[in-house]
Amino acid sequence: MKNLITFLALFLFLIYLTTSISANDNVYTVWLTKQMAKIDQKYHISTPPFEILLTTEEMDFLAVDKDPILKNKYITSQYYFLGNALSKCLASTPQEPPIGNWYQFAQWASLSAGTMINGQKIKSFSKLKRHFYWLAGKLKRVDKRKAQQYFFSITNNLIGLEMIPLGRTFLQMFCGKNQTGFSRTPFLAFEKIFTPKNPQEEYLMQAFRYYYRAKFESHQKKKMELIALAAVYQVYAEQMRVDKLIKLVFTSHFWNRHLNKYFKKMASKAGTLYLGTNLNYKIPLTKRVDLQNIHPLLTTLDNTEFAQLNDDSMIPNDLSGLRYYRPKKSNNWGDLAQRKRFLILMFRAEITNPIIFEPAYFEIAELASFASIADLNTFLEAL
């Protein structure tokens, strides 16, 4: 009976969405088409066909012509709030140690993108690297500084345009008090939000399908593997969506192959992630993955699908006793396959690391002013 009530509630929610499609300017696909028209054709990528309504806040802060620095802070803060709300939603009990998800990692990646958008990253380069970068731009061997800043802002924007409304919708549909037990039927309403039309959208739907399954999984290891697998599929979807844009970062036109190689190496090193409110935890993207924080339940994998993805990435199923590991051919961040090999291991190693749950900024009040779901307890109780 409870499952029937839940299904009816979700069905009515879906009817509300679909009947509002023709009458509102805040329909996702309509609004997104207008935003894409404002972006340089060079940066156009495929866009997801979500049949959902955007909030006024999302339309304001995610608009292409919004101040890029303020927009980046909004996106970063939303990832923090969505990630922690999703972790709370998926936990079996309030006392259960939190398990991370894509949104926690995305917060730190967005923060890193912000250092390029506001110019801090280039200022932090050594004098030699700054001169090299400046000269390369002058000689038109790489994009100039302003073009790079625009690129990072647009990429950050396009990922946020996809993941923030979708995450909010998932929370609204499945993280209220009336979710009493697993049933395949309620998720059908979520699946009607969009029909995947390419591999990355298949991955994205699979990611949320596994988040949903994990919510009702009581076995801790199975739950943890499902959430980690969902996060991996979500990052795969994200990376595949923006692969065209990421390649632009690593594109150079030097007359010497050694200079091209040096530029790609410099660009990869510049992507180092700094985590924690004090930015005191570092994940270099060009070195082996530190396994000191991997949860004991993830040192070996029982989930055959997750194990196969690791095997495909040349990562051992059993990481017991290893302090570090580097998948083969995973240091060129201009290559999608190599990025995916690094990311699947990084997510597996860090998904329960307490530091990923910290907010990126000290100004918590400032974050709260951005976030319509800032008070997570109130948000979840109100659903």
C-alpha positions as CSV (number, residue, x, y, z in Angstrom):
1,M,0.0,0.0,0.0
2,K,2.8,2.4,0.9
3,N,4.6,1.7,-2.4
4,L,1.3,2.4,-4.2
5,I,1.0,5.8,-2.4
6,T,4.6,6.6,-3.3
7,F,4.0,5.7,-6.9
8,L,0.9,7.8,-7.1
9,A,2.7,10.8,-5.6
10,L,5.5,10.5,-8.1
11,F,3.0,10.0,-10.9
12,L,1.2,13.3,-10.0
13,F,4.6,15.0,-9.7
14,L,5.4,13.8,-13.2
15,I,2.0,15.0,-14.5
16,Y,2.8,18.4,-13.0
17,L,6.0,18.6,-14.9
18,T,4.7,17.5,-18.2
19,T,1.6,19.7,-18.1
20,S,3.8,22.7,-17.3
21,I,6.1,22.1,-20.3
22,S,4.3,24.2,-22.8
23,A,3.4,27.0,-20.4
24,N,6.6,28.0,-18.8
25,D,9.9,29.7,-19.9
26,N,11.7,27.8,-17.1
27,V,11.3,24.5,-18.9
28,Y,14.9,23.1,-19.0
29,T,15.1,22.4,-22.7
30,V,13.6,25.7,-23.7
31,W,15.8,27.7,-21.3
32,L,19.0,25.7,-22.2
33,T,18.5,26.4,-26.0
34,K,18.5,30.1,-25.2
35,Q,21.7,29.8,-23.1
36,M,23.5,27.8,-25.8
37,A,22.8,30.5,-28.3
38,K,24.9,32.9,-26.2
39,I,28.0,30.6,-26.3
40,D,30.7,30.7,-29.0
41,Q,30.0,27.9,-31.5
42,K,33.5,26.6,-30.8
43,Y,32.3,25.5,-27.3
44,H,29.0,23.9,-28.3
45,I,28.5,20.4,-27.0
46,S,25.5,18.0,-26.9
47,T,23.0,19.0,-24.3
48,P,20.7,16.8,-22.2
49,P,17.0,16.8,-23.0
50,F,15.7,17.0,-19.4
51,E,11.9,17.4,-19.1
52,I,12.1,19.3,-15.8
53,L,11.5,22.8,-14.5
54,L,14.3,25.1,-13.3
55,T,14.1,27.2,-10.2
56,T,14.4,31.0,-10.4
57,E,17.7,30.7,-8.5
58,E,19.1,28.2,-11.1
59,M,18.1,30.3,-14.0
60,D,19.7,33.3,-12.4
61,F,23.1,31.8,-11.3
62,L,23.5,29.3,-14.2
63,A,22.8,31.8,-16.9
64,V,25.7,32.0,-19.4
65,D,26.0,35.8,-19.1
66,K,26.1,35.7,-15.3
67,D,29.3,37.1,-13.7
68,P,31.7,34.1,-14.1
69,I,33.3,34.3,-10.7
70,L,30.0,34.6,-8.8
71,K,28.6,31.8,-11.0
72,N,31.5,29.5,-10.2
73,K,31.0,30.1,-6.4
74,Y,27.4,29.3,-6.8
75,I,28.1,26.0,-8.7
76,T,30.7,25.0,-6.2
77,S,28.4,25.7,-3.2
78,Q,25.5,23.8,-4.9
79,Y,27.7,20.7,-5.4
80,Y,28.5,20.9,-1.6
81,F,24.9,21.1,-0.6
82,L,23.6,18.5,-3.1
83,G,26.5,16.1,-2.3
84,N,25.9,16.2,1.4
85,A,22.1,16.0,1.0
86,L,22.5,12.9,-1.3
87,S,24.9,11.3,1.2
88,K,22.4,11.8,4.0
89,C,19.6,10.5,1.8
90,L,21.4,7.3,0.9
91,A,22.5,6.5,4.4
92,S,20.6,3.6,6.1
93,T,20.7,5.4,9.5
94,P,21.7,8.8,10.7
95,Q,24.6,7.2,12.6
96,E,26.0,5.5,9.5
97,P,29.4,7.0,8.4
98,P,28.7,9.0,5.2
99,I,29.6,7.7,1.8
100,G,30.5,10.3,-0.8
101,N,29.2,10.7,-4.3
102,W,30.0,12.6,-7.5
103,Y,28.9,15.9,-6.1
104,Q,31.5,16.0,-3.4
105,F,34.3,15.5,-5.9
106,A,32.7,18.0,-8.2
107,Q,32.9,20.6,-5.5
108,W,36.6,20.5,-5.5
109,A,37.0,20.2,-9.3
110,S,34.7,23.3,-9.6
111,L,36.8,25.1,-7.0
112,S,39.9,24.3,-9.0
113,A,38.3,25.6,-12.2
114,G,37.5,28.8,-10.3
115,T,41.2,29.5,-9.8
116,M,41.6,29.6,-13.5
117,I,38.4,31.7,-14.0
118,N,39.6,34.3,-11.4
119,G,43.2,34.2,-12.6
120,Q,44.7,32.9,-9.3
121,K,46.0,29.7,-10.9
122,I,48.2,31.5,-13.5
123,K,49.5,33.9,-10.9
124,S,50.6,30.9,-8.9
125,F,52.8,29.6,-11.7
126,S,56.6,30.0,-11.4
127,K,58.1,33.0,-13.2
128,L,59.4,30.7,-16.0
129,K,56.0,29.0,-16.5
130,R,54.2,32.4,-16.6
131,H,56.7,33.7,-19.2
132,F,56.3,30.5,-21.3
133,Y,52.5,30.7,-21.1
134,W,52.5,34.4,-22.0
135,L,54.9,34.0,-25.0
136,A,53.0,30.9,-26.2
137,G,49.8,33.0,-26.2
138,K,51.5,35.9,-28.0
139,L,52.8,33.5,-30.7
140,K,49.3,31.9,-31.0
141,R,50.7,28.5,-30.1
142,V,48.1,28.2,-27.3
143,D,45.0,30.1,-26.4
144,K,45.6,33.4,-24.6
145,R,44.8,33.9,-20.9
146,K,41.4,35.4,-21.4
147,A,40.4,32.6,-23.8
148,Q,41.5,30.1,-21.2
149,Q,39.4,31.8,-18.5
150,Y,36.4,31.9,-20.8
151,F,36.9,28.2,-21.6
152,F,37.0,27.1,-17.9
153,S,34.0,29.3,-17.1
154,I,31.9,27.8,-20.0
155,T,32.9,24.2,-19.1
156,N,32.1,24.7,-15.4
157,N,28.8,26.3,-16.5
158,L,27.8,23.5,-18.8
159,I,28.5,20.8,-16.3
160,G,26.6,22.7,-13.6
161,L,23.7,23.2,-16.0
162,E,23.3,19.4,-16.3
163,M,24.1,18.1,-12.8
164,I,22.6,20.7,-10.5
165,P,18.9,20.5,-11.7
166,L,19.1,16.7,-12.1
167,G,20.5,16.2,-8.6
168,R,17.9,18.5,-7.1
169,T,15.1,16.7,-8.9
170,F,16.4,13.3,-7.7
171,L,16.4,14.6,-4.1
172,Q,12.9,16.0,-4.4
173,M,11.5,12.7,-5.8
174,F,13.3,10.1,-3.6
175,C,14.6,11.6,-0.4
176,G,11.4,12.3,1.5
177,K,9.9,10.5,4.5
178,N,7.5,8.4,2.4
179,Q,10.3,6.2,0.8
180,T,9.7,3.0,2.6
181,G,11.4,0.3,0.5
182,F,12.9,-0.5,-2.8
183,S,10.6,-0.8,-5.8
184,R,11.5,-0.5,-9.4
185,T,8.2,1.2,-10.2
186,P,8.8,4.7,-8.6
187,F,12.1,5.1,-10.5
188,L,10.2,4.8,-13.8
189,A,8.9,8.3,-13.1
190,F,12.5,9.6,-12.9
191,E,13.4,7.8,-16.1
192,K,10.7,9.7,-17.9
193,I,12.6,12.9,-17.2
194,F,14.8,12.1,-20.2
195,T,15.4,9.4,-22.8
196,P,19.2,8.8,-23.2
197,K,20.2,9.5,-26.8
198,N,24.0,8.8,-26.5
199,P,26.4,6.7,-24.4
200,Q,27.1,9.5,-21.8
201,E,23.4,9.9,-21.1
202,E,23.1,6.1,-20.7
203,Y,25.9,6.4,-18.1
204,L,24.1,9.3,-16.4
205,M,20.8,7.4,-16.1
206,Q,22.6,4.4,-14.8
207,A,24.3,6.5,-12.2
208,F,21.0,7.7,-10.7
209,R,19.6,4.2,-11.0
210,Y,22.4,2.9,-8.8
211,Y,22.0,5.8,-6.3
212,Y,18.3,4.8,-6.1
213,R,19.2,1.1,-5.5
214,A,21.8,2.0,-2.9
215,K,19.2,4.0,-0.9
216,F,17.4,0.8,-0.1
217,E,20.4,-1.5,0.3
218,S,21.0,-2.5,3.9
219,H,24.2,-4.5,3.4
220,Q,27.1,-2.0,3.9
221,K,29.6,-3.3,1.4
222,K,26.9,-3.7,-1.3
223,K,25.7,-0.2,-0.6
224,M,29.2,1.3,-0.7
225,E,30.0,-0.4,-4.0
226,L,26.7,0.7,-5.6
227,I,27.3,4.4,-4.6
228,A,30.9,4.3,-5.8
229,L,29.8,2.7,-9.0
230,A,27.1,5.4,-9.5
231,A,29.6,8.1,-8.9
232,V,32.0,6.6,-11.4
233,Y,29.2,6.4,-14.1
234,Q,28.3,10.0,-13.3
235,V,31.9,11.2,-13.8
236,Y,32.2,9.1,-17.0
237,A,29.0,10.9,-18.3
238,E,30.4,14.3,-17.3
239,Q,33.8,13.6,-18.9
240,M,32.3,12.3,-22.1
241,R,30.0,15.2,-22.4
242,V,32.8,17.8,-22.2
243,D,35.6,15.8,-23.8
244,K,35.6,18.1,-26.8
245,L,36.2,21.1,-24.5
246,I,38.9,19.4,-22.4
247,K,40.8,18.6,-25.5
248,L,41.0,22.3,-26.2
249,V,42.9,22.9,-23.0
250,F,45.6,20.5,-24.2
251,T,45.8,21.7,-27.7
252,S,49.0,23.5,-28.7
253,H,50.6,24.3,-32.0
254,F,54.4,24.5,-31.3
255,W,56.8,23.7,-34.1
256,N,58.7,21.3,-31.8
257,R,57.2,18.1,-30.3
258,H,59.1,18.5,-27.1
259,L,57.4,21.9,-26.5
260,N,54.0,20.4,-27.2
261,K,54.8,17.6,-24.7
262,Y,56.0,20.2,-22.1
263,F,52.8,22.2,-22.5
264,K,50.6,19.1,-22.1
265,K,52.5,18.1,-19.0
266,M,52.3,21.6,-17.5
267,A,48.5,21.7,-18.2
268,S,48.0,18.3,-16.5
269,K,50.1,19.4,-13.4
270,A,48.1,22.6,-13.2
271,G,44.9,20.5,-12.7
272,T,46.1,19.2,-9.3
273,L,43.1,19.1,-6.9
274,Y,43.3,20.7,-3.5
275,L,40.7,19.5,-1.0
276,G,39.5,20.6,2.4
277,T,38.4,24.0,3.6
278,N,42.0,24.8,4.3
279,L,43.1,23.2,1.0
280,N,45.5,21.0,2.8
281,Y,44.9,17.7,1.0
282,K,46.4,17.4,-2.5
283,I,45.6,15.0,-5.3
284,P,48.1,15.3,-8.2
285,L,46.6,14.2,-11.5
286,T,49.9,13.2,-13.0
287,K,51.1,10.8,-10.3
288,R,50.0,7.5,-8.7
289,V,46.9,7.4,-6.6
290,D,47.3,7.5,-2.8
291,L,45.4,4.6,-1.3
292,Q,45.9,5.5,2.4
293,N,42.2,6.5,2.7
294,I,40.6,3.7,0.8
295,H,37.8,2.1,2.8
296,P,38.5,-1.5,3.8
297,L,35.3,-2.6,2.1
298,L,36.5,-1.2,-1.2
299,T,40.0,-2.8,-1.3
300,T,38.3,-5.8,-3.0
301,L,35.1,-5.6,-5.1
302,D,32.2,-8.1,-5.1
303,N,30.0,-6.1,-7.5
304,T,30.9,-7.7,-10.9
305,E,30.0,-4.6,-12.9
306,F,32.2,-2.4,-10.8
307,A,35.0,-5.0,-10.9
308,Q,34.8,-5.2,-14.7
309,L,35.1,-1.4,-15.0
310,N,38.3,-1.6,-12.8
311,D,39.6,-4.5,-14.9
312,D,39.0,-2.5,-18.1
313,S,41.0,0.3,-16.6
314,M,43.9,-2.1,-15.7
315,I,43.2,-1.7,-12.0
316,P,43.5,-4.8,-9.8
317,N,40.4,-6.0,-8.0
318,D,42.4,-6.6,-4.8
319,L,44.2,-3.4,-3.6
320,S,45.0,-4.9,-0.2
321,G,48.3,-3.9,1.2
322,L,49.1,-1.3,-1.5
323,R,50.0,2.2,-0.5
324,Y,49.9,3.7,-4.0
325,Y,48.8,2.5,-7.4
326,R,48.9,4.1,-10.9
327,P,46.9,2.6,-13.7
328,K,48.9,2.2,-16.9
329,K,48.4,4.9,-19.5
330,S,46.6,7.3,-17.2
331,N,48.8,10.4,-17.1
332,N,47.6,12.2,-20.3
333,W,44.6,14.2,-19.2
334,G,43.9,15.3,-22.8
335,D,42.9,11.7,-23.5
336,L,39.4,10.6,-22.3
337,A,40.3,6.9,-21.8
338,Q,43.3,7.9,-19.7
339,R,41.3,10.3,-17.6
340,K,38.7,7.6,-16.9
341,R,41.4,5.2,-15.7
342,F,42.6,7.7,-13.1
343,L,39.2,8.9,-12.0
344,I,37.7,5.4,-11.3
345,L,40.6,4.7,-9.0
346,M,40.6,8.1,-7.4
347,F,36.8,7.8,-6.6
348,R,37.3,4.3,-5.2
349,A,40.2,5.5,-3.0
350,E,38.6,8.7,-1.7
351,I,34.9,8.3,-1.7
352,T,34.7,7.9,2.1
353,N,37.5,10.3,2.9
354,P,36.0,12.8,5.5
355,I,37.8,15.7,3.8
356,I,35.6,15.5,0.7
357,F,32.5,16.4,2.8
358,E,34.0,19.8,4.0
359,P,32.7,23.0,2.4
360,A,35.1,24.7,-0.1
361,Y,34.7,28.1,1.6
362,F,35.0,29.5,5.1
363,E,32.1,31.8,4.4
364,I,29.3,29.4,5.3
365,A,26.8,32.2,5.6
366,E,27.7,33.3,2.0
367,L,27.1,29.7,0.8
368,A,23.8,29.5,2.6
369,S,22.7,32.7,0.9
370,F,23.2,31.0,-2.5
371,A,21.6,27.7,-1.7
372,S,17.9,27.1,-1.7
373,I,18.6,23.7,0.1
374,A,21.1,25.1,2.5
375,D,19.5,23.7,5.7
376,L,19.7,20.0,4.8
377,N,17.7,18.8,7.8
378,T,14.8,21.2,7.0
379,F,15.0,20.3,3.4
380,L,14.8,16.6,3.9
381,E,12.1,16.9,6.6
382,A,9.9,19.1,4.4
383,L,9.8,16.6,1.5
